[in-house]
Amino acid sequence: MKRRTFLSTAAGFAAGISGIAVTGCSTKKIYDLVITGGTVIDGTGKPGVRADVGVKDGRIALISENIPPAKAVSVIDATGMVVAPGFIDPHTHTDVQLLVNPKAESKIRQGVTTEVGGNCGFSYFPLSDLTFEESKSDLEKEFGIDLDWRDLPGFFTRLGEQGASLNYVTLIGQGNVRSAVIGPYDRPATEDEIAKMRAYIRDGMMAGAWGVSSGLEYTPSGFASTDELVALSEEAAAYGGLYATHMRSEQSYVIEAIEEAVEISERSGAGLQISHLKANYRENWDKMDRILPMITAANDRGIPLKADRYPYEASSTSLGSLFPMWVREGTADDFVKRLADPSLDGKLRESIGEMERRMDSWENILISSVISEKNKRFEGSTVLDAAKESGKDCYTFMRDLLIEEEGSVGMVKFGMSEDNLRRVLAHPLVMVGSDGNAVAPYGELARGKPHPRFYGTFPRVLGRYSREQGVFPLEVAVMKMTSMPADKFGLNGRGRIAVGAWADIVVFDPGTIIDRATYADPHQYPAGISHVIVNGVTVVEGDEHTGALPGVILKKNDT
């Protein structure tokens, strides 16, 4: 069935209305849904108020002290509950997962009603001939998906035909753009190549992307110079888009990386979104004393800067990223061949030894996913334990595992400070972002032991960090999940409980909401969320997903 694509700003949305309008109830008005008896936290940071919410034709039609239930087709009794805007996740890697399972279980069950994909320099568009063939093979092998698109309009068509339970927003991955023009190689771009890359960004923005992202600790994204990134960000800025960056370093050179990110924003005119703000490894924890004042100062002098962060001390990425970028240059096959080259063994051992020193112990690395059945037994094990089981030293174990898995091994890496985490979350420029895909505890997306942030990010912030630790009031926590990302990306009509806004709504118990996912057992839904509504349609009701797919593709050029 062909899906319709809504504009992110609906015709008729009342500009400037962001608070609660307390009005009378028309005797002629019939609502599709009324949510009664709840405390409305509207997403703006204001304390909650007792109010009923009436929904009609996918939007919030009335917010009143009393809407008679008889005026509604459907009623949700939210007595003792909070009624909040649907959460907007500004940092995800969700895209093809929606083609595997459009119910987006791990996200919608957290209250996430809008996903922002295409982060860290990676998107499934545009695809060069080389990346198309590699991606086609990988998607067929891993998910049984037939890759039949090469660009953003093609992906939007495929997703639109299928539908999804939540709304979808995407950035264009600068790594994909560079690969499409230069290939996965480490060399400077020529002026002609920069012009071609700018054209890809321009095409993506015109197709509906909301900006460009970089992943400068990954290949080939990290092969780009600052000037190249400025040029591409200029194209995004010309269409009102932003520059989101996984910076060039989140460890020893994180200060310099922030300076570069700010420079790119300042020179290009693109708003800046710093992804998963952190200072990794104990030797760098004290750098947070400089990082937070730096981003405040940049914002104060006019750089439109925000950041996001997930509420965990561990990160998650590919095991191969522990190896230096020169080893990872080129294709996955090139990477594996270098790992297997005896002449490089000494140099690689030295590099990995330095990495071990920074991390304290290989006990701080968990294997989260592999492809082959042979190595499934290592999922959830630390590198230290898995190496002992294999009878190998840790370097040899990781090298051999990457070779056997053709470079495709996921990891969870512990290296951050809990105190810094609280400070980052509390900072007024930082919103909540999961850095997690939409997965599920069943089917093709139940593989491996993903980081618990895939299932628990938003309930964990509300339960552990707001309710239990008092890092910020509940209304501030909700703001960091709703109006803050909506305003940053320009998602008009989203992120607020307001008359005229789209009815993306979460109903939760403020006394019990909490994450359940753990590192050992991550495939667990959170507790305390009773209802999730997307564009006026109930998607989660109690412990059940209704099967509804009311999500829409939100396009920047439709605002």
C-alpha distance (Angstrom), angle and dihedral (degrees) to the residues before:
residue distance angle dihedral
M1 . . .
K2 3.77 . .
R3 3.80 111.9 .
R4 3.78 121.7 -143.7
T5 3.78 119.1 -129.5
F6 3.80 115.0 -136.1
L7 3.77 124.1 -146.0
S8 3.77 111.9 -111.8
T9 3.80 88.2 -129.3
A10 3.77 108.9 48.4
A11 3.78 119.5 -143.7
G12 3.76 106.6 -104.2
F13 3.82 97.1 27.3
A14 3.78 105.8 149.0
A15 3.80 105.4 -119.1
G16 3.76 114.5 -136.9
I17 3.80 97.2 18.5
S18 3.78 106.7 124.1
G19 3.77 105.2 137.4
I20 3.77 133.9 70.2
A21 3.78 116.1 -75.5
V22 3.81 110.1 -150.0
T23 3.78 106.0 -158.3
G24 3.74 140.5 147.9
C25 3.77 122.7 -88.2
S26 3.80 117.6 -109.1
T27 3.77 113.4 -129.8
K28 3.81 88.5 -141.3
K29 3.80 96.1 53.1
I30 3.78 117.2 101.6
Y31 3.82 115.9 -170.4
D32 3.77 127.0 -152.8
L33 3.80 89.0 -144.2
V34 3.77 137.0 7.4
I35 3.83 123.0 -166.6
T36 3.78 107.9 -157.8
G37 3.79 137.2 -169.3
G38 3.81 98.5 12.8
T39 3.78 134.3 127.5
V40 3.79 107.0 -111.3
I41 3.80 114.3 -142.5
D42 3.78 99.4 -174.3
G43 3.83 99.6 -159.5
T44 3.81 97.6 -111.4
G45 3.81 95.8 99.6
K46 3.81 94.6 -100.2
P47 3.81 118.7 132.6
G48 3.78 115.5 -96.5
V49 3.80 124.2 -92.6
R50 3.77 131.4 -160.2
A51 3.84 107.8 -103.8
D52 3.78 144.6 136.9
V53 3.80 121.4 -121.4
G54 3.80 123.5 -146.5
V55 3.81 120.7 -159.9
K56 3.79 126.2 -160.8
D57 3.82 129.1 172.2
G58 3.78 93.2 -9.2
R59 3.79 96.7 -51.4
I60 3.76 138.9 90.9
A61 3.78 104.0 -97.3
L62 3.80 102.4 173.9
I63 3.79 140.0 11.0
S64 3.79 110.4 -167.4
E65 3.77 143.7 153.5
N66 3.79 89.2 -113.2
I67 3.80 130.8 13.8
P68 3.82 111.2 177.3
P69 3.81 108.9 -120.9
A70 3.80 88.4 -137.5
K71 3.79 88.2 71.4
A72 3.83 92.2 64.5
V73 3.77 134.8 76.4
S74 3.82 88.8 -146.8
V75 3.81 131.2 20.6
I76 3.81 131.8 -160.0
D77 3.80 115.7 -163.3
A78 3.81 104.3 -145.2
T79 3.80 97.4 174.2
G80 3.80 108.5 154.6
M81 3.80 90.8 10.1
V82 3.80 136.2 105.5
V83 3.80 119.0 -117.6
A84 3.82 108.2 -153.8
P85 3.79 138.3 163.9
G86 3.79 114.9 -87.3
F87 3.78 110.5 -88.8
I88 3.80 118.7 -104.2
D89 3.80 115.1 -147.5
P90 3.83 106.2 -152.8
H91 3.79 95.7 -174.0
T92 3.79 119.4 49.1
H93 3.77 140.3 127.8
T94 3.77 94.5 -142.9
D95 3.80 116.1 136.8
V96 3.81 119.0 104.1
Q97 3.81 89.1 30.2
L98 3.81 87.1 74.7
L99 3.80 88.7 59.1
V100 3.81 90.1 52.6
N101 3.81 94.9 46.4
P102 3.82 117.0 1.9
K103 3.81 91.5 -170.6
A104 3.85 88.9 79.9
E105 3.79 88.5 -152.7
S106 3.81 102.6 179.7
K107 3.80 91.6 50.9
I108 3.80 104.6 37.5
R109 3.81 89.3 48.7
Q110 3.82 87.9 58.7
G111 3.79 91.0 54.0
V112 3.80 94.7 -101.8
T113 3.80 109.3 149.0
T114 3.83 98.8 168.1
E115 3.82 127.2 43.1
V116 3.81 124.5 -162.6
G117 3.81 108.5 -154.5
G118 3.79 133.8 176.1
N119 3.81 95.8 68.7
C120 3.82 132.2 151.4
G121 3.80 93.6 32.8
F122 3.79 93.9 -63.7
S123 3.79 130.4 112.5
Y124 3.79 134.0 141.7
F125 3.80 88.7 -112.9
P126 2.94 140.5 102.0
L127 3.81 98.2 27.8
S128 3.80 124.0 -170.1
D129 3.80 119.8 -150.3
L130 3.81 89.7 -95.5
T131 3.79 96.9 46.6
F132 3.80 91.2 42.1
E133 3.80 92.1 57.7
E134 3.81 93.1 44.0
S135 3.80 92.9 46.4
K136 3.80 92.7 44.6
S137 3.79 90.8 54.4
D138 3.82 93.6 44.5
L139 3.81 94.9 48.4
E140 3.78 92.9 46.8
K141 3.80 91.2 48.7
E142 3.80 97.2 43.9
F143 3.81 104.2 33.4
G144 3.79 108.8 6.8
I145 3.82 89.8 -116.0
D146 3.79 119.6 152.1
L147 3.79 106.8 -138.4
D148 3.82 105.3 -142.6
W149 3.82 102.8 157.6
R150 3.79 135.6 72.1
D151 3.79 103.4 -177.2
L152 3.79 141.1 37.6
P153 3.82 96.8 -93.1
G154 3.80 88.3 53.4
F155 3.80 92.4 51.5
F156 3.80 91.7 45.9
T157 3.81 89.2 52.5
R158 3.80 92.3 50.9
L159 3.80 93.3 46.4
G160 3.79 93.1 43.1
E161 3.80 92.0 54.1
Q162 3.79 90.7 54.5
G163 3.79 103.4 35.6
A164 3.80 130.7 -151.8
S165 3.78 140.0 -130.6
L166 3.79 93.2 -118.2
N167 3.79 138.5 37.6
Y168 3.79 118.5 -89.7
V169 3.79 129.3 -143.4
T170 3.80 124.8 171.6
L171 3.77 143.4 -166.9
I172 3.81 124.5 -153.1
G173 3.80 113.5 -108.2
Q174 3.81 110.6 -125.3
G175 3.81 88.9 -156.3
N176 3.80 89.7 60.9
V177 3.78 91.0 47.0
R178 3.80 92.3 51.1
S179 3.79 91.4 46.8
A180 3.81 90.9 50.0
V181 3.81 91.4 55.6
I182 3.83 106.4 28.0
G183 3.77 104.0 14.7
P184 3.82 125.2 -126.7
Y185 3.79 93.5 -50.1
D186 3.79 136.9 122.0
R187 3.76 108.0 -120.2
P188 3.80 135.9 108.1
A189 3.78 117.8 -88.9
T190 3.79 118.1 -115.1
E191 3.80 121.1 -129.7
D192 3.80 89.4 -103.6
E193 3.80 91.2 51.3
I194 3.80 91.8 49.2
A195 3.80 88.3 52.2
K196 3.81 89.8 52.6
M197 3.80 91.5 48.3
R198 3.79 90.4 49.5
A199 3.79 88.2 53.2
Y200 3.81 90.7 54.2
I201 3.80 90.5 51.6
R202 3.79 90.6 46.6
D203 3.80 91.3 50.9
G204 3.80 90.9 48.1
M205 3.79 93.1 50.1
M206 3.80 91.2 48.4
A207 3.81 88.8 50.5
G208 3.80 91.0 55.5
A209 3.81 109.8 -85.8
W210 3.80 116.8 147.2
G211 3.78 97.9 -142.2
V212 3.78 144.8 -49.1
S213 3.79 127.8 -71.6
S214 3.80 132.1 -157.9
G215 3.79 131.9 -159.0
L216 3.77 101.6 -163.8
E217 3.82 96.6 176.9
Y218 3.80 88.7 58.9
T219 3.78 135.2 67.5
P220 2.97 132.8 -75.2
S221 3.82 93.0 5.1
G222 3.80 92.7 62.0
F223 3.80 92.7 56.0
A224 3.81 89.6 73.3
S225 3.80 120.1 102.6
T226 3.79 123.3 -131.8
D227 3.82 90.1 -105.4
E228 3.80 91.2 53.3
L229 3.80 91.0 51.2
V230 3.80 90.6 48.9
A231 3.80 90.6 53.2
L232 3.80 93.4 51.9
S233 3.80 92.8 43.8
E234 3.81 89.1 53.1
E235 3.79 88.7 61.6
A236 3.80 91.3 51.1
A237 3.80 91.1 47.0
A238 3.82 91.2 52.8
Y239 3.81 87.4 66.0
G240 3.80 95.5 40.9
G241 3.80 92.7 -97.8
L242 3.79 128.8 143.0
Y243 3.79 137.5 -130.4
A244 3.81 113.7 -120.5
T245 3.77 116.8 -171.9
H246 3.76 141.7 -167.7
M247 3.78 88.9 -158.2
R248 3.79 127.6 -124.5
S249 3.79 90.4 -103.8
E250 3.78 135.5 13.7
Q251 3.78 92.4 177.2
S252 3.80 131.7 42.8
Y253 3.81 95.7 -2.7
V254 3.79 99.0 36.9
I255 3.82 92.6 121.4
E256 3.81 91.4 54.8
A257 3.82 89.6 44.8
I258 3.80 91.5 55.7
E259 3.80 89.7 49.1
E260 3.80 89.7 53.4
A261 3.81 92.9 47.7
V262 3.80 91.3 50.8
E263 3.81 90.5 47.5
I264 3.80 91.4 52.6
S265 3.79 91.0 51.3
E266 3.80 93.6 45.0
R267 3.80 95.1 48.7
S268 3.80 97.0 40.8
G269 3.79 100.1 39.9
A270 3.81 91.2 -129.3
G271 3.78 118.4 135.8
L272 3.80 112.1 -111.4
Q273 3.80 127.4 -123.7
I274 3.82 113.9 -177.5
S275 3.78 109.7 -154.2
H276 3.82 122.3 -132.7
L277 3.81 95.9 -17.4
K278 3.80 109.6 -141.2
A279 3.80 148.5 135.2
N280 3.79 106.8 -131.9
Y281 3.83 126.1 -151.8
R282 3.77 125.4 26.9
E283 3.80 94.6 -95.9
N284 3.83 88.8 63.1
W285 3.80 101.0 43.1
D286 3.81 93.2 98.7
K287 3.82 89.6 59.0
M288 3.80 87.8 79.2
D289 3.81 86.0 76.9
R290 3.82 86.7 68.4
I291 3.81 99.7 32.1
L292 3.79 98.7 62.6
P293 3.83 95.1 48.4
M294 3.83 88.5 46.4
I295 3.78 94.5 57.7
T296 3.81 91.3 43.1
A297 3.80 91.2 52.0
A298 3.81 92.9 47.3
N299 3.78 91.2 50.8
D300 3.81 91.6 46.3
R301 3.79 91.4 55.6
G302 3.79 92.2 53.7
I303 3.79 106.7 -87.2
P304 3.85 104.6 137.2
L305 3.79 93.2 -131.4
K306 3.78 132.7 167.7
A307 3.80 132.9 157.4
D308 3.79 137.0 -160.5
R309 3.78 133.7 -144.2
Y310 3.79 139.4 -177.5
P311 3.84 119.3 -135.4
Y312 3.80 99.6 -115.0
E313 3.80 136.6 92.4
A314 3.80 93.3 -136.0
S315 3.79 128.6 72.7
S316 3.79 127.3 -153.9
T317 3.77 132.6 -145.1
S318 3.81 140.5 118.6
L319 3.80 120.5 -41.8
G320 3.78 87.9 -133.1
S321 3.81 90.6 67.1
L322 3.83 88.1 75.0
F323 3.79 86.9 70.6
P324 3.83 120.6 79.6
M325 3.80 119.5 -90.0
W326 3.81 94.3 -114.6
V327 3.82 88.5 64.2
R328 3.80 91.4 50.1
E329 3.81 96.3 48.9
G330 3.79 114.2 121.5
T331 3.77 128.1 9.8
A332 3.80 128.3 -15.7
D333 3.79 86.9 -102.3
D334 3.83 90.6 54.8
F335 3.81 89.6 51.8
V336 3.81 93.0 50.7
K337 3.81 92.4 47.2
R338 3.80 91.4 53.6
L339 3.79 91.1 49.2
A340 3.80 89.0 53.5
D341 3.82 94.3 47.0
P342 3.85 108.2 108.0
S343 3.80 91.3 -155.9
L344 3.83 90.3 64.9
D345 3.79 96.0 46.5
G346 3.80 97.4 96.4
K347 3.80 94.1 47.7
L348 3.79 91.9 48.1
R349 3.80 93.4 47.4
E350 3.79 89.7 53.3
S351 3.82 91.8 51.1
I352 3.80 93.6 47.6
G353 3.81 90.2 46.6
E354 3.81 89.3 58.1
M355 3.81 89.1 48.9
E356 3.81 90.1 53.1
R357 3.80 90.4 52.5
R358 3.81 91.0 54.7
M359 3.79 93.8 47.7
D360 3.83 94.9 44.9
S361 3.81 93.5 -137.0
W362 3.80 142.7 9.2
E363 3.77 84.0 -121.0
N364 3.82 84.6 82.4
I365 3.81 92.8 66.9
L366 3.82 120.9 78.0
I367 3.80 122.0 -168.1
S368 3.81 103.3 -127.3
S369 3.81 104.1 175.7
V370 3.78 144.4 5.4
I371 3.80 131.9 174.1
S372 3.82 104.2 -136.2
E373 3.79 124.7 74.4
K374 3.79 89.1 -135.8
N375 3.80 92.5 69.6
K376 3.82 100.0 35.3
R377 3.80 88.8 104.7
F378 3.80 89.2 71.6
E379 3.82 95.0 59.5
G380 3.80 108.0 112.9
S381 3.82 93.4 17.2
T382 3.78 124.9 114.8
V383 3.78 117.3 -115.2
L384 3.80 87.5 -116.4
D385 3.81 93.8 55.6
A386 3.81 94.6 39.9
A387 3.79 91.6 50.7
K388 3.82 91.0 50.8
E389 3.81 90.3 49.4
S390 3.79 89.3 51.2
G391 3.79 93.5 47.3
K392 3.80 91.9 -121.9
D393 3.77 137.6 114.8
C394 3.81 113.5 -103.4
Y395 3.80 96.6 -104.0
T396 3.80 92.8 50.7
F397 3.80 91.7 46.3
M398 3.82 93.2 52.5
R399 3.79 93.1 44.1
D400 3.80 93.4 49.3
L401 3.81 93.0 44.3
L402 3.80 91.8 52.2
I403 3.80 90.6 48.4
E404 3.80 92.5 49.7
E405 3.81 92.1 46.4
E406 3.82 93.4 45.5
G407 3.80 90.2 -117.0
S408 3.82 95.1 -54.5
V409 3.81 107.0 121.5
G410 3.80 124.6 130.5
M411 3.78 125.2 -148.3
V412 3.78 142.3 -173.0
K413 3.80 112.6 -143.0
F414 3.83 125.2 -160.0
G415 3.77 113.1 -153.1
M416 3.80 112.6 118.1
S417 3.79 136.7 99.3
E418 3.81 121.6 -112.8
D419 3.81 90.2 -147.9
N420 3.81 91.0 53.4
L421 3.79 89.7 47.0
R422 3.81 91.3 58.0
R423 3.80 91.2 46.4
V424 3.79 92.7 50.6
L425 3.80 94.3 46.5
A426 3.81 90.8 49.7
H427 3.81 95.0 50.2
P428 3.83 111.9 111.3
L429 3.83 92.6 -129.5
V430 3.80 94.8 53.1
M431 3.80 124.8 90.7
V432 3.80 129.0 -174.5
G433 3.81 117.7 -92.6
S434 3.79 127.6 166.8
D435 3.82 104.2 -152.9
G436 3.81 82.1 -150.0
N437 3.79 135.3 122.2
A438 3.78 128.1 -125.9
V439 3.82 103.6 -98.3
A440 3.81 136.0 154.2
P441 3.81 139.2 -141.8
Y442 3.81 90.2 -117.8
G443 3.78 138.3 47.7
E444 3.79 127.5 13.2
L445 3.81 93.6 -25.6
A446 3.81 94.0 57.8
R447 3.79 93.5 79.0
G448 3.77 123.4 126.4
K449 3.78 129.1 -10.8
P450 3.78 105.3 -68.9
H451 3.78 123.4 -167.3
P452 3.85 108.9 -76.9
R453 3.82 88.6 -121.2
F454 3.82 86.5 81.1
Y455 3.83 87.9 70.8
G456 3.78 107.1 18.7
T457 3.81 115.2 35.6
F458 3.80 102.0 107.5
P459 3.83 99.7 36.6
R460 3.82 88.6 46.4
V461 3.80 91.9 56.4
L462 3.81 91.5 47.6
G463 3.81 95.4 43.5
R464 3.79 108.7 30.4
Y465 3.80 102.9 27.6
S466 3.80 102.8 30.9
R467 3.82 105.6 29.7
E468 3.82 101.6 28.1
Q469 3.80 103.9 30.5
G470 3.81 100.9 25.8
V471 3.79 94.4 -135.6
F472 3.81 87.8 151.6
P473 3.82 137.3 -12.6
L474 3.79 117.9 -86.9
E475 3.79 93.1 -108.2
V476 3.81 90.5 55.1
A477 3.80 91.4 48.9
V478 3.80 89.8 51.9
M479 3.82 91.1 48.1
K480 3.82 90.1 54.7
M481 3.82 88.2 56.4
T482 3.81 99.3 42.1
S483 3.80 128.6 19.4
M484 3.80 93.6 23.3
P485 3.83 96.3 61.1
A486 3.82 90.7 35.0
D487 3.80 90.9 56.5
K488 3.80 93.7 43.2
F489 3.78 93.8 54.0
G490 3.79 95.9 33.7
L491 3.81 95.8 -116.2
N492 3.78 95.6 164.1
G493 3.77 114.3 -162.2
R494 3.82 92.3 24.2
G495 3.80 133.4 91.7
R496 3.81 98.3 38.9
I497 3.77 140.1 78.9
A498 3.80 96.3 -129.5
V499 3.77 137.2 135.2
G500 3.81 107.7 -89.8
A501 3.80 95.2 20.3
W502 3.77 120.8 121.8
A503 3.78 110.7 -91.7
D504 3.80 99.6 -111.6
I505 3.81 99.4 147.7
V506 3.81 139.4 166.0
V507 3.81 123.3 -160.8
F508 3.81 113.6 -161.9
D509 3.79 142.2 161.5
P510 3.82 107.5 -114.3
G511 3.80 90.8 -157.6
T512 3.80 97.7 54.9
I513 3.80 108.8 24.1
I514 3.80 109.0 123.6
D515 3.78 142.4 136.6
R516 3.80 120.0 -99.7
A517 3.80 100.6 -175.4
T518 3.81 115.4 109.4
Y519 3.79 133.9 -175.3
A520 3.79 89.7 -108.1
D521 3.81 95.0 44.0
P522 3.81 109.1 19.3
H523 3.82 100.9 158.8
Q524 3.81 95.2 88.0
Y525 3.79 129.3 116.0
P526 3.82 118.6 -130.2
A527 3.80 126.7 -107.4
G528 3.79 130.8 -119.0
I529 3.82 103.4 41.0
S530 3.80 113.4 115.4
H531 3.81 103.6 173.2
V532 3.80 139.1 14.7
I533 3.80 118.6 -170.1
V534 3.82 125.0 -169.4
N535 3.80 120.6 -168.0
G536 3.80 88.9 -17.9
V537 3.81 95.7 -51.2
T538 3.81 122.0 113.1
V539 3.81 109.5 -123.5
V540 3.81 101.0 165.5
E541 3.78 121.1 37.3
G542 3.79 116.2 174.1
D543 3.79 108.3 -48.8
E544 3.80 94.2 -19.5
H545 3.78 135.8 89.6
T546 3.80 105.9 -141.5
G547 3.80 92.7 -146.8
A548 3.80 91.3 -119.3
L549 3.82 117.8 147.3
P550 3.82 103.4 -163.7
G551 3.80 96.7 142.2
V552 3.79 119.2 121.4
I553 3.79 137.2 -156.9
L554 3.80 109.0 -106.8
K555 3.80 112.5 -150.6
K556 3.77 124.7 -161.6
N557 3.79 94.3 -143.4
D558 3.80 90.5 56.8
T559 3.81 93.8 63.7
